[in-house]
Structure formats: C-alpha cells, structure tokens
C-alpha cells in the first residue's frame, strides 16, 4: 500500500467487516420492509464509521515544545478519510427517501466514499470527475461498482453539472452545499463528540484543513452543542488552513470580510499536493468563516513544501502516513506556537489518509 499524493489516499483494498457485508445483504434485499433495510444500514454505519483514533503526539511535542498535542486521525474510516462520515450519511438519507440512484461530483476521496456507501446500500452510483483531474482513485470507485463519467470545466462546474443531472433524472444529489449542508454538518459534528469522549472537555484549539469548509464548520457546531449542554467549559478556537492563496475561506478571513468571497478561477493553479484543498468557490464557506470568527480563531495560507515536510515528520516521529494536504491545520498550529508560544493546554489537529 502507498500514498498517492495526487489525490490523497490510495488503498489496495477498501474493506469493511464481514458483519457489515452480511448486513448489506439485508439492506440490498428489496423484499424487506424499507424501515428494516434502513435499520440494517444504520447498523453498518455504527460498525464502520467514526470512532477514529485520537492520539497524543509525544514525539512531536518533544521536538516543538508544544505540550498536549493530539492528532485526530480520520484514516481509520473504511476508505481512509473523513469523507466516509458524510458519504454514509447521504446514502442513508437517500435510502430512507426511496432513491435507487445517487450522484456526486468529486476530485477523488468523496467519490470513493460515496461509491462504497452506495454499494453497501445496493444503490446505483454515478460519479462525475472534472476532465482535467487525473485521480488514481477512479479505479477504486469502479471496483465498488460506481459509474465514473468525465465532465468539462472546473470542480465547481462539475458539481453544478452533477446537480443538474440529479434534478433531470430524479437521482439523489449528494453534492456539497444547499440542502445537504445541514446533514453533512451533523455528520462532522460527531468528531467533536469523539474528541470530548476522550479529553472530557474541549481543547483550547482545533486545527483543520479546509476546502469547502464543511469539516471545520461541522466540528465547530459539535462543540457549540456540547458547550450549550454544559458538557464542556469552553468552545475551542477553530484554526483553518489551506493552500496558499487558493481558498476563499482563508482569503476572506484575511480580508476581514463577513462573507465568503469567491476567488477568480484563473488564479487557481493545481499541484499534486494542493489539489484536495483548492477551489475558487467554497460551497460551505460562509459557515466555516462564521465558525472561525465566532470562535476567535484564525486562518492560514500553507505552502506545498510545508505540507510535505509535516507529512514526512508525522511518518518519522509518530508512525502516521497521511495525506500531505491534510497537514495544513497542523502546520498552522505549529506556526502559531512558533510565533507566540502557547501556554500549557490541549490542542487538536485533524488529519486524514493512510496507506
């Protein structure tokens, strides 16, 4: 198994437990009552999704002087990324509502996650990929039964096209933004609950790589809920990080805007490292920007070189093989500490990817 830095995670085999496969047989059985099929699918989600590792990075602590640094590693999900959380939530919603086909636009990881989630539900899955992208994860999508189609234009254009196809053909639309935002925020809020379960309070800071912004906004929502319920003593500062000058959320925060301003598409240049992070329009950017501002957090531009450096550091010091783009939040956290050393507390960086 090996990391493919073009599109993040590359797995020789996407696997779920034998028990999940057996439950899938019941979900796919059309003779069963829909209520029962949905229940079996919920059991699959309970078995396979979430409860990912939160580990203390003691070796990096010793090297940097930042104490109580915790890494929330989402690579333990079936396809190796946090995208499984929202993919299974969307397929669950589609199954519950009686759809037999689901569609999404992707640059790689989300497509694999939706493809697997759909296969376990017995649903047809149609994935659109921008024709200029060359993700190796196409092979994995096809291995779990998805139909992969190329579409002209940027990622953002492909999302719009996929949504139009869903509307025309009565397919379930699993694309980011719009009516799916609330569902995806709830799915990602579970990460906050899992961090709380281990730390028994909110950390001082949670650092997150951002693209569309859904992950950061969802984690923030989770901690707000915990705080309102009296479970935590505070809400963490949310730190967002993305590829240098290629993400609207970061640029809008740096400008002091109270809305997420689109970038000019011609400004966006892909590299093998930054592709999972870049976009000219962040579909949930407004929610993420609001979360950063409300939590008195911060946002950072991170270079490809720094993300690669920290991916290697995590491998050498902590034995984690991660998607380089996912280290953006950790890099930002370290830059904050280097500029003005943090007082002793607890800090969390969200990572994804494995080999």
N, C-alpha and C positions, 0 to 999 in steps of 0.2 A: 504493500500500500504506500502511496506517496501523495504529498501535497502538490496540487497543481495551482500555481499562483495566478494563472489567468482568470479562473473563475472560482477559486477558493478551495473547496473541499473535493477531493476525488476519492471515492471508496471503490474497492474492487467488488465488494458485495454490500448492498443495502439489505440489512437483515432485521427482522423482528422475531419475537419469541414464537415457539411452537404453539403456545396457548393463544397468542394473538392471531395466528394463521387459522387455528380452529374456530375462533370466534368469527373471523372473517367469512368462513364458510356459511355461518348462520346469517351474517349480515347480507350476504350476496344471494341468499335463498329467497326469491320473490314470493314463495308460498307462505312465508312467515308474515305475521302482522307487522305493519310499519313500526308500531310502538316497540315491539320486541327487537326488531332489527336495529332501531336507533339505540336501544338499551345495550345491545351487544357491542355496538360501535363505541359507546361511551366506556364500556369495559376495556376496549382496546386502547383508548386514549389514556385511561388510568394506568394501564400496564406499561405503555411505551413512551409517553410524552411527559417531559418535565422531570422534576426531582433531580436536576443536574448537579454536578459537583460544585461546591463552594469550598475552596481550599486556601489555606494561608501560604503566601509566597515567601517563606522564611529566607530563602537564599537571595532573592531579590531585595528583601528588606535589609539584609546584611550588607549588600553592595551599595544600596542607595541611601540607607539611613531612614527610610520611611517605614515606620513600625505599623504592624497590624494591617498589612495589605492582603486583601482577599481577592481571589480570582474566581469569578462565576463563569465556569466553562460549559458552554452550550453544546459542545461536541458529543455529549452523551446521548443526544436525541438520535432517532433512527437514521436520518440522512446526514447527520453531523453538524447541523446548525439550528439556531433558534427558530428558523422558518417553519420547522415542524409544528411548533405551537399554533401558529395562525393557520397553517395549511389544514391541519386536522380539525380546527375549529370551523373553518369554512366548509369543509366536506361534511362535517356533522350537520351544519345548518342546511346544506343542500339536500342531504339525505332526509332530514326531518321535514323539509318542504316538498319532497316528492320529485326532485330533479333526477334525471338519469345521465346528464352530461354537464361537465364543469370545464370552464376555460380560464386561462390566466396568461398574462404576458410576463416574461422573465428574462433575466440575464444569466440565470443558472440555478442558484440554490433554491429559490422559492419554487421553481418549476419542478425540481426533483421531489421536493416535499409534497407538493400538491399531487404529483403523479402517484407517489406511494400511498398517500391518504386516500386517493380516489380508487386505486386498485383494491385496497382492503375493504372499501365500501361497495365494490362491484359497479363503479360508475365509469362511464366513458370520460376521458380526459384529453382536451385539446389545448396544446401549449404553443403560444406564439413567441418567437425569438427575433429580435432585430437582425436583419440580414447581414449587418456589419459585424455582429458579435460572433466569436468563434469559441463558444464554451464547450469543453470536453464533457460536460455533464449531460449533453444531449443523449449520449449512449445510455446513460443510466435512466433517463426519462423513458426512453424507448424500451429498455429492459423490463420496466414495470408497467408497460402497456400503454403509455401515452402516445398520442399522435402529435408529432412536432412539425410545426409549419413556420416558414420564414415570412417576415413582413418588412416592408420598406420603412426607412426612417429611423429615428432615434428610439430609445427605450420608451420615452414618454409617448411618442407617436404610436408605438406598438400597444401600449396599454389602452389608448383610446380605440384603436382598431379592434382589439380583443373584446372590449366592452360593447362596441357596436355589433360585433358578430354574436355576442351573447344575446343582445336585445333582438336581433333579427331572427335568431334560430331557437329562441326560448331555452338557452343554456344558462346555467348558473354562472354568474360573473364573480370570480374570486379575486379580482384586481384590487390594488390598494386604493384608499380614498373613498369618498362618497359614503354609501350606506354600509360599507364594510368596516369603516373606521372604528366604530364602537365595539364591534365584535373582536377586532384584532387588538384593540387596546385592552380589553378584558383578558384576552389570552396572554398578552405580555405582562399584565399586572401580576400574574401568578409568580413571575420571577421575584417580585418584591416580597411576596409571601414566603417564598422559599429562602430568601436571604434572612428574613425575620426569624423563621423557624430555627435557624442555626445561631444567629447572633443574638436573638431575643431582644433586639432593639434595631432601630435604623442606624446605618453607618453615617458618618459625617458627610461622605461624598460617594456618589455613584457615577462612574465614568463610562460612557457608552459611545461606540462608533455610530455615526448616523448617515443615512442615505435619504429615505423618505421620511424618517423621523418617528415612525410608529413605535419602534422598540423603546426609545427613550421616553416618549410620551406615555406609553403603557406602564413602564416601570414606575414613573412618577405618579401616575394615577393609583397604582397599587399602594405606594407608601402614603399617599394622601388619605386613602381609605383606612389604612392601619392607624394612622395618627388620629383621625376623627373618631375611631372606635376606642381610643385610649390604649391601644396596644403598644405604641411607640412614644418616645419622649420628644420626637422631632421628625421633621421631613428632611431627607438628605439634600444637599446641593447636587444638582444634576449638571454634569460636565459633558458637553457634546464635542465630538471631534470628527473631522472628515478630511478628505483630500484637499490640499491647499488650493483655495480659491475656486473650487469646483462643486460647492454645495450651497444651495440657497439659505439653508438654516444658519450655517456658520456666518455667511456673508451678511445676512440680515441682522443677526445679533451684533456683529462687529460695527454695523452702521447705526445701531441703536433704534432700529425700526420696531414698530409694534405689529407688523405683519410680515409674512414671509414673501420676499420679493424674488421673482424668478430671475435667473441669470440669462444671459444671451446664449442660445445654443451653440453658436460658433466659438464661444470661449471654452467649451468643454473639450478637453483632449484626453482620450483614454490611454491608459498604460496597462501593462499586465498586472500591476499592483493595485491601482486605484479603481478598477472597473466596478467592484461591488459597492463603491461609495458614491460615485459621481452622478450627478444629474443636474439639469437646468431648472427642473421643477420638482419640488418635494411634495408628494401627494398629501402627506400629513404634517407638512412643515409648520403650519400655524399652531398645531397642538404641541409640537416639540418646542418651538420658540417660546410659547407661553410657559411651558414647564421649566425651561431654563431660567426665564425671567422671574417667575413666581418663586422659585427655589433659591434665588440669588446665586445662580450658578454661573457658568462661563462656557465659552466656545472657542475652539482652536482649529487652525489650519495645520495639517500634518503632512510632511513630505513622504514620498515613497521610500526614500532612503531610511528615514527614521522608523517607518513601519517594518521594513525588512530587518533592521537592526534589532528591534524588540522581539520580532518573531524568532530570530536566532537566539536571543537572550533567554526567552522563555523555554526554548528547547534545551539549551545548555544548562540553565540554572534550575528549572522546575520540571523538566521532562515533558513539557507540553508541546505538541506540534499543532500550530494554529494557522488559520488564515491570516496572512500579514495585514490585510486591511482591517481586521478586527482588533488589532492592537492600537488603533488610533486613540481610543479612550485612555488606555494605559499610558501611552506616550504623553498625552495631555496632562494626566495626573502627575507624572514624573516631572514635567516641565514646571508645573505649579509648585511642586515641592522644591525643585532646584532654585527657583526664583525667590521663594519665601517659605522656608521650611515649616511644614505643618506641625502643630502641637500634637502630642500623642492622642490618638483616637483610632477609629476604624474606617478603612477605605476599601471600596469595592470597584473592580474593573470588570466589565463584561467582555468575554472573549467567545470566539466560535471557531469551529473547524478541527478536524483531526485527520490522521491518516491511518 
